[in-house]
């Protein structure tokens, strides 16, 4: 019997420039809240808040 894959691919979108700069995976069964992290935005050349968005599979 095969394992069910509960990890989904998500992107981290910059809240200021609107670019998706990072991608990651998360377990959708255990982590139901959206990811929010302070990451570096290369377009703005500074650290900004990045929020989770769904990616096309």
LUMGUKE-793482 format. One record per residue (C-alpha): x, y, z. Coordinates in steps of 0.2 Angstrom, whole numbers, padded with zeros to 4 digits, always signed. Layout:
BEGIN
XYZ/...
***
This chain:
BEGIN
+0000+0000+0000/+0007+0017-0005/+0008+0032+0007/-0003+0046+0003/+0007+0062+0000/+0000+0076+0011/+0014+0088+0007/+0009+0102-0005/+0020+0114-0015/+0018+0133-0010/+0026+0149-0015/+0031+0164-0005/+0025+0180-0012/+0033+0197-0007/+0020+0208+0000/+0028+0224-0007/+0033+0220-0024/+0021+0205-0028/+0035+0194-0034/+0035+0175-0030/+0053+0174-0024/+0054+0157-0015/+0045+0140-0016/+0044+0127-0002/+0033+0112+0003/+0022+0110+0019/+0011+0097+0026/-0007+0102+0023/-0014+0091+0036/-0004+0097+0051/+0000+0115+0046/-0017+0123+0041/-0012+0141+0044/-0003+0151+0030/+0016+0153+0031/+0022+0171+0034/+0041+0174+0034/+0053+0189+0033/+0064+0185+0018/+0075+0194+0006/+0067+0202-0010/+0080+0204-0024/+0070+0217-0033/+0069+0229-0018/+0086+0224-0011/+0079+0222+0007/+0070+0210+0018/+0051+0211+0017/+0037+0200+0023/+0033+0185+0011/+0016+0177+0012/+0011+0159+0006/+0002+0157-0011/-0003+0142-0020/+0007+0136-0035/+0001+0128-0051/+0005+0109-0050/
***
